Amino acid sequence: MKFTSTRNTALSVPSAQAIVQGISEEGGLFVPESFPQLSLEEILEFAKHSYPECAARVMGLYLTDFSREELLQMAKEAYASFDSEQVVPLARLCENESVLELFHGPTLAFKDVALQMLPRLMAASIQKTGAKHKVLILVATSGDTGKAALEGFQDVPGTGILVFFPQDGVSDMQKLQMLTQRGENVAVCAVEGNFDDAQTGVKRLFASGEVKERLAREGWQLSSANSINWGRLVPQIVYYFWAYSCLVKEGGAKPGEAVDFVVPTGNFGDILAGYYAKRMGLPVGRLVCASNDNKVLSDFFATGVYDRRREFYKTESPSMDILISSNLERLLFEASGRNAEVVAGWMASLAKEGVYDVGGEVLAALRADFDAGWSDGAHARAALARAFAQHRYVMDTHTAVAQAVAEEKAGGAPFVVLSTASPYKFPAAVLKALCPQEDHPDAFEAAGALAALQAAAAGKTPEACLPEKIRELSSLPVRHDAVCAPNGMEEALYAALGRIAGKKATN
């Protein structure tokens, strides 16, 4: 299997190079040259095996630079720290609805599923490609990717990692998780702006020849842990196959019956993985893109016009507070008939004008696989409260957005809502939805109250409900305090590199 670029189809590189490089030289994203196929019989077999075995099988179809044995060992190591034997368990709420819990990893977010694998893939890819430089992982995060990447790359030989996050655009728990991160090769910097400011700044650093030359002189090359990196995206394809096979095994769907997936969406990587699974033969009906008040994606699927020139809202689902969804480029590449030239034009228009229009033909191709909807905070809170009242199920604020959209869009087909984070990462907002009369501005106090509420409903103790990772967070020292303006990210990069390298940054 080779990989090409969304902006240059003349390019063809092996999977290990695509992972180390992260992004193509001209700014395009790496995509597989073809989609390998799995039969229904093969898909249904996944439920009879462990999740790591399923992961090695699916990823091996793309990562042909790696042996099945290598991938299986990596997957076993990656998912050993998850607190569920199934890794991503499927919770049945009612006859037609299930919730795929993707938050059982070490940072309590769906990003762990990929970011416990990526560092292992990256380290092996460095060896396979004979890369001469150490790899500096550069990340912009709207909340969960940052901590998951820091945790995954902590002290991985041959790598360093720098995470930029919007200073006031993440939850208290998300911020503390990043600022207290241990590791000799990690750095964190708050950006005085929103996520799009951070993401645009990171893309600018990747595109800068001057930055690349300076890093090369110091023995480094850039790569990414965002879902623009194929090594981040491919592990996410796995859990769609796993969810389907488990759902059929449990009687939630008939073999071969199409299942809808409702996905809370920000940067478009999570739902794109579902599209790739469908292209590989998974019986998927609709992929429903759920947005919050920053509904640039739901507007796009309604009109074919992507327009980021709009008011930016800070919401209770901050990981979805995004106006530039990078992974949409990969979908547009497929919907346009793999027309790299037209995709490059759209991306140039987005960068310069803030808008592009894909036209009716491409929009029709998109609608063949995707539906979309959005929910404001009030409707998401109400959906969260209904899930608890009707099913005694506690979900986080991002999952609640998807739940609200699912209630609106649900038809006769079985559907799966992807749950992307633990409710204890956003305890004050979750508790407010469940108990509007209570007010707990302190995140740890709110987490304790939420645990007591969940325990009473589930017949457990509060200690059993409150994740250990949240309990220990209150006592960890803050290790990172850097802050920069959006136009100061290059200087922040050099300063962070100096700290990681154990020396003062040079001019």
N, C-alpha and C positions, 0 to 999 in steps of 0.2 A: 504494500500500500504506500503510495506517494501522496504528498500534499501540495496543493497549489495555493495561489493567493486570490482573494476576492477582487484584487485590482490588477492582477497580472497572471493570466492563465498560462503564460509561457514558462512560468516558474514550476519546478517539480523537485521537492525535497523529501527525504525520508522522515519518518515520525520523530526520531530522536533529535534531528536538527530543528524541526518545527517546534519542539518543546523547549530546547535550549534558547532558540532565537526569540520565541514568544510572539513576535509580530514581524511581518515581512518588511523588507527594506523600504518599499514605497508606501508603507502605511497600511497595507491591506492585512486581512486576517487569514490565517491558514485554514484551509478546508480540505477534506479528503477528496481525492480525485474520483472516487465512486463510493456507493453505499453498499457494504456487504449485506447479504440477506440471511435471515434465520427463518426456518419453517415454523409453523404453529406447533408441531410436535416438539421441536427443539426448545421453543419458548416455554411450553408447559412443563418441560423437564426441570426448569430452573428451581421450581418450588421444592424439588426433591433433594436439592443440594444446598450447601452453605452459601451465604452471601459472597464471601471471598471467591468461591469457585465460580459463581455466576459472574462476578466482576472480571475474573481472569479470562473467562470465555468471551464476553462481549468486548472488552478492551483489546483482547488479542486480535480481533478482526481488523482493528485499525493500527495498533502498535506492533507492526510486524518486525520491527527491529528487536523486539523482546520475545523471549521464549515463553511458553505457557507456564513453565515452572518458575521463571523469574517473576512474572506478573502475579501468580498465585502466592508466592512468598511475600511479595510487597503488599498484596491485599490482606493477607493474614496479619501482617505486622500493623498495617494502617488501621484496621478495624478492631484490633484487640483492645483498644482503650474505650470503645463504645460501651455504654451501660445496658445495651440490649443484645441478646444473643443473635437476634435477627438483623441487627445493625439498623435497619430502617423498618420497624414494625408497621403493620397495617391495622388501624383501629376501625372496626365497623361501627358506625353510628346508627344506621338503620338499613332497611332492605336495599336501598339504591345507593346510599352514600357511605364511603369509607374515607379515612384520613390517613395519608402516608406520613408518618412521623420521621422527619429527616433531622431531628435535633438531638440525637442521643450521643453525639460525639463530645470531645473534651471542651469545646467552647459553646456548646448548646445551640448550634445553628447548622443549617443544611450545608453551609460551606465546608464543614468538616469532612463530609463524604468525599469531596474532591481534594481538599487541601491536606488531608492526611496521606493521600496517594501522591500528589504532585511532587513533594520534596523527594520522595523515593524515585519517582520517574525522572526528575531533574538530575539527581546525583548520578543515576545510571546513564542518562543521556549524555552528560558531560564526559563520562568515560568513553562511551560508544563513539562520540563524535571527535574525540581527541581535542576538545576545547582547551586552548592554551591559557585562557584567563579564568579567574574566579567569576562567578555569576552573581551580580547584584540584582535582587528581586525588587522591583519598584511597583508599589501598589497604591491605588486610590480606592478608598472604601467609603461606603455609605453606612457602615456599621459592622456587619458581621464578617465580611471578607478579611478585614484587617486583623482581627484577633485570630481567626482561623489560620491565616497565612503566617502570622508571627509564631503561633504555636507549632505549626507544621515545619517551618524552616528553622526553628530555634536550634542553634549550634550544629546545623547540618554542614559537614565539611565542604569547603569549596564554594560556599555561598554566604551572602549577606542579604539583609532585607530591610527596606525602608518603607514605612506605611504613612501615607498622608490621609488625614480624615478631616471633615468639616468641623470646626471647633464647636459650634452650637447645633450641629445637625445629626447627632447620635444620642442614644439614651444614656443615662448616667451609668448603667451597668456596662453598656458597650464601651463607653469611654474608659471606665476603670479597668476593664479587661485589657485594653491596649496599654494604658499608661503604667500598669503594674507588670508588664511582660518581662520575664526573665530571659537571659541569653546574652552571650558575648557578641553575637553577630546581628543583633536586632536594633532598630531605631524607629522612633515614632515621632511624627510632627503634625500638630494641628494647623489647619489652614483657615485663615480668616475669610471665610466664604462658605458656599454650599458645596455639595458633592460635585456638581458639574464644573465648578472652579478647580477643584482638586483633580478631577479626571482630565480636564483640558490641559492642566499644567503637566500632568504625567505624560500625556500624549506628546506634548511639546518637547519634553526632555527626551523621549524616545526618538523623536524626529530630528533632534539637533546633532549635526555632525561634529560640532565643537565639543559637546558633552561627551559623545562617544570617543573622540580622540583623546580627551583628557583622561577619561576613565581607562582607556586602553594603555596609556602611558603608566598608569598606576596599577595595571594588571587586572582590570575588571571589564566585564561586558554586561550590558543590561538584558534583563528578561522580566517577564511579568508573571504574577500569580492571579491576576484578574482573569475572568472567564474569556478574555481575548486570547489567552494561551490555550492551545488545543489540549495540552495535558491537564488543564483544569476542567475542561468541558467534557472530555470523554468519560471520566468516571460517573458523571451525572446521567449519562444515557442508561447506565446499568440499572438504576433503581426504577425506571419505567418498566423494564422487562420483569424485574423482581416483583413489583406491585401487581402487574397483570397476572403473573403465574400464581401468586399467592391468592389473589382475588378469586380466580377460577377454582383453585384448590379448596377454598373456603365456601364455595357455592354462591359467591357474589356476582358471578358472571358465567355464562356458558362458554365452553371452548370455542374460540373464534368470534365471539360476540364483541362488537366494538364498544370500547369504554371511553368516556370523556374524562379529561384531566383538567382541573381548574387550578391555575397557578398564579399566586401573587407575584407580580412581575415588576422589576426595576430595570436592570441592565440587560434583560432578555436572555441570559444564558440558561437559566433553569428551564424555561419553557422551550427554548430552542433544542435542548437535549431531547425533549419529548418528540419534537418534529423529526429529529434524526432517527429516533427509535421507530417512528411510524414509517419512515423511508426504508428502514431495514426489515419491515414486515410485521411490526407489532400492530395488532388490531386496535387502533386508536380511532375514535369518532371525531370529536372536536377537541382541540386544544384551546381552552378558554383563558385568554389573557386578562387578568384582574388587576386593575389600577386603582390607586387612591386618588386624592384630589389633583395630584400631578398626572393628569390623564392624557398625556401626550400620545401614549400608545393606543388607548381605546379610541381616541379621536382619529388616529392614523388608520386603524382598521375600519373605521366608519367612512373615511373620505379618500384615503390614498394620499393625503397630504400630511407630511411630517413637519410640524412647525414648533420649534422650541422657543419661539419669541412670545413668551407668555409669562404670567405671574408664577413665581415659584412659591409653593406652600410647604411650611414645616408641619408635619403631621405626627400622629401617634404611631405611624408605621414608617419610621425614618429610613429604613433600608430601601424603601420604594420611592423616596423623594429624589427622583432623577428625571431630568428632561432630555438627556442625550443617552439613548440606550445603545451601547456599542455593538452588542451581538446581533442587533437587527440587520446589520450589514451582511452577515452570513446568510440570513434568510432571504434578503433581497437578491443576493447572488444566485440562489436557486430559483426564486420566483421569476427572475428576468431571463431564465435560460442560460445561466452562468455567463452573463455578459459583463465582463470585468470593466469594460470601458464605460458602460452606462452606470455601473455601481460607483466607479471612481468619480463620475460626474455628479451623482447625487451627494456623495460624501463631501465633495468640494463645495457644492452649493450649501450644504448644511453648515460647513465651517465658515463660509464667507457671508451667506445671506441668512442663515438660521432656518432655512426651509427648503424642502424639495417635494415634488409631486411625482409619484410613480406611474400615474395614468391608469386607465380603466382595465387594461389587459392584465397588468401585474397585480392590481388590486383583486381582480377576480381569481387569479391563481392563489393569492394569499387566503382569500375567504373560503377556498375549497378545504382548507385544513384548520383555519383559525376562526374563533369567535372572540369577542372582547366585551368587557363591561367595566364599570367603575363604581366605587362606593365612597361616599364621604365618611367622615369620622363618626357621625351620629348613626348612620346605617350599619357601619362596621361594629360599633359598640353594641347595637341592638342584636346583631347576628351572633356576636360573642355571648351575650347574655342568654339568647335562645338556646344555643348549643349546650350551655351549662344547665339551664332549666329543664330541657327536654331529654338530654342524654348524660347529664352529669359530667360533661367533658369540658375541660379548660383549654382554651387555645390562646395563642398570642395575638397581638394586634394585626400583624401581617396576614396570618391565616384567617383572621376575622374578615379582612377585606375580601379574600377569596371566598369565604363562606357566604358573605352577603351577595356577591356576584353569582355564586352557585345557586343560591335560593331563587334568584331572578331568572337564571338561564337554564336551570335543570329541566330536562325533558324526560322521556321514558327510559333512556339508557342509563345503566349504572355509571356512576361518576366517582372520581377520586379527587379530593382536595389535597394539595401538597401543603404540608405544615412545615414552615421554614425555620421556625425558632421556638425555643422554650418560652412559655409565658413568663418565666422568672427573669428573663432578660428585660422585660417591660412591665414589672409588677405593679407600679402605680397606675398605669393606664388600664391594665387588665382588671385590677381591683375596682377601679372607678366604674368600669362597665358593669361589673357584677354587683357592686354595692355603691350606688351613686351617692348615698348619704355619707359615706366615709371619705376622709381625705388624709392621705399619707404621702406627704411630699418627700419624705426620706425613703430612698429606694429600698434599703434593707429592712426598714420597718414595714414597708408595703409588702415585701417578699414574705416576711413572717406572717403577716395577716392573710395573705393569699394562700400560704401553705396550710394555715389553720382552716380556712374555708374549704380548700380542696380535700383536706384530710377528713373533715366532717362528712363530706359528700361521699367519699370513697371508703370510709371505714378504716382509715389508716391513721398513723401518727403524723403530726406536722413535720417531724424530722425525716420521715420517710418520703415526704413529698418535696421538701426543699432540696434542690441539688447541692451536692457537696461543693461544687465549683462556685456557687453563689455564696455559700456560707463562708468559705475561706477568703473570698475577695475582700471583705471588709477589713481584714488584718494585714493585707499585703502592702508593702511600701510602694509609693509612686516612684518609678524609675526614669520616666521620660517626661520632659516639660517643654520641649521645643515648640515654638509657634512661629509661623511665617505668614506673610501676605501672599496672595496668589502669584504676584510677580517676583516673589523671593524664594520660589521653590528650588531654583537651581543652586542658589547659595546654601539653602538648607540641605540639599543633596550632598554637596561637598563637605559640609560640616559633619553630617551623619557618617559619611564615608571615613572621615578622619577619626571619628570615635570608634567605628567598627574596626578600623585598621590599627587602632591603638596609638595613633599619632595625630598631631594637629594637621588640619586641612591646609594644603598649600595653595598658593595663588596660581 
